């Protein structure tokens, strides 16, 4: 199973600096104490590192394509967040989410992989039998944590168009797509070590799900 992309997204309880200061300026200048700031996100790309940082009024997103490993992706995300906070203090975090995208090559044409996944996950009926493509989503809610698993067949062109900003050569023609999201909705003051621990828990859970799903599809443990 190959790790193709990771995304870390922080949503804050209030605008980040200097957006917060700009909002106060607008409220004073417009004599409207409830005015809210609207602005397009700032997108900062580093193609040589296959990284994108998106800074919005209340959110921070870090995308990394083709990281060497989940641990390296985590370390780079933590370092970027640390440096951003050093540059401008981050407010309380209302939501934090970690996504990982994996692919597993399969020696099957796409239509045969569709049939294979139908047989593994779905009960046969006219709707299932007539479907030419499928995508499965499973959500798990545990207190303030939401875990999401997305499974489906995919080809290289779809992956390049929908997920990769810097398309990579050598992607297999057909593969199993796995998207795993780990999200916390508990508001808490910004704390780098807490974010690191959250991301460690996220990649541990994601790795365990990848192993379990592949084991199930291979018929192991039966």
N, C-alpha and C positions, 0 to 999 in steps of 0.2 A: 504494500500500500504506500503510495507516494503522497507526501504533504505538498500541496500545490499553493496554498495561500492561507494566511492568518489575518484576522481583522480584530483590532481592539477598539472598542467605542466607549467613551465616557460621556454621560449626560449629566450636566451640573444643575444644581437647584437654582442658580441665578446666573446671569451673564458673566463670562470670564472677563478678566482685565485684558485690554483696556476697554472692552465693550461696555462694561458697567459704568465707567467714567463717561463714555460717550452718551450713554442713555441719560445720565444725570444732566449732561449739558443740554440734550434735546428737551428734557422736561423743563429745565429752567428757561431756555430760549423760547420754547413754545408755550410756556405757562400752562403746562398740562402735567400734573403730578403723577398721572397713571400711564403716560405714553410709554410704549415699548419699542425697542429698537428692532428694525428689520434690515438685514444686510445679507448679501450673497456670501456663501462660504469662501474662505481663502484656501486654495488648493496648492500644495507645495510638493512637487515631484522630485525624486532623486532616481532617475532611470538606472544609473550605474549600480545602485543598491536595490533596485526594484522595490522602492518604498514610496508611499504617498501619505502625506499628512494633510488632513482636512480640518481646518479651524473654523467653527461656526460660533454664533453668539452664545449658545449653551452646550455645545458638543465639541468633542475632540475625537478624531478617528485616525487610526494608524493602520495602513494596509501594507502587508509584506508578501511579495510573491516569491515562490520557490525558495523558502528559507532552507538552510542546510539541515535544520532540525527544529522541533518544537521548542526545545530548551533555548536554542540560539534566538529564535523568534521572541521568546519571552524576555530574554536578557536585553535585546535591542529595544523592545517596547518599553520596558522599565526604565532604561537609560534615557530614551527620548522623553518620556513623561517627567522624569526627574529634571532634565534640562529645561523643559518648558516651564515647570514650576519654579525653577531657579530664576528664569527670565521674568516670569509674571505669576504671582501666587494663584493657585487654582482654588476655586470655591468648593463647597461640599458637593459630593458626588451623589446624584439621585439614582443613577442606573449605570451599571458597568456590564459589558458583554464581550465575550471572547468567542470568535468564530474560527473554525478550522475547516478547510476544504481538502478532501482526500480523493484520490482516484486509484482504482485497482484494475489493471488491464485484464481483459477477458478475451480468450481466443474464440470469440463468437461474433458473427455479424450482429448488427444492432437489433434487428427484428428477433433473432434467436435469444438475445439477452433479455429483451422485453418478455418473451414467453417464459424464460427461466425465472425471472423475478415474479411474474404472475403466479407461477406454480408454487413458489416458496412462500409468498406472503398473502395471497388472495384466494378466496373461495370462488370456484368457477360459477359464472352466471353470464347471461347474454351481454351485459355491459362490459364485464371484464374480458370476455372472449373477443369482442369487437374492437377493443382498444388497441391502437397501434403504437402507443407510448404510455408510460405510466410514471408517476412520481409519488412517493410515499412520504408522509410527514407524521412523526410521532412526538408528542409533547409530554413532558413530565413536570409536574408542579410540586415542589417541595418547599413549603413555607414561602420565603421571598425569592427562592431560586427557581428559575425556569430552564429546563433542558430540552433542546429540540434536536431531532434527528431527521435528516432528509436523505432519502435513498432513491436512486433511479439510474437508468441507463443513460449514457451520454456519448457523444462523439467529439473529436478534437476540435472541430470548427465551433461547435456550441460553447465549449469551454473557453476557447480563445475570445469569442465575442462577448460572453456574459461575465467572465470572471477575471480575465487577464488583460491588464493594460499594456503589458509588454509581452506580446505573444512569443511563446517558446517553440522552437523546433523539436522534433523528436517525441511529441506527445503521441501515444498510441491512438489508432483509429477509433477503437471502441473500448469503453471501460465502464466500470461501476463507479458512480458518483456518490460520495458521502459528504454531506454538509452537517457539521455538528456545532450547535450554539449553546453556550453556557452563560446565563444572565442572572444578575442579582438586582433586585429592585428595592433594596434597603438603603435609605439615605444615611450617609455618614460623612463626617469631615474627611477631607482629602488626607490620605496617609499612604505613602509610597509602599511601605512594607505590607500593609493590608491589601493593596492592589496586587503586589507580587504574589501574596498567598492566594488570592482569588484566582489569578491566572495559572498558578501551579495546580490548584484544584481543577481548573477547567481543562488543562491539557492532560491531566491524569485521567479524568473522566472520559475525555474524548478518545484517548488511546485505548482505554478499556472497552469502549463501545465499538471501536473499529475492530478490535480483536474478537469480540463476541459476535459481531455481525458476520465477519468473514468466516469464523468457525461454523456458524449456523448455515451459511450458504454452501460451505464445503461438506456439510453433513457430518461434521466432527462432533463428538460427545453424545452421539445417539446410540 
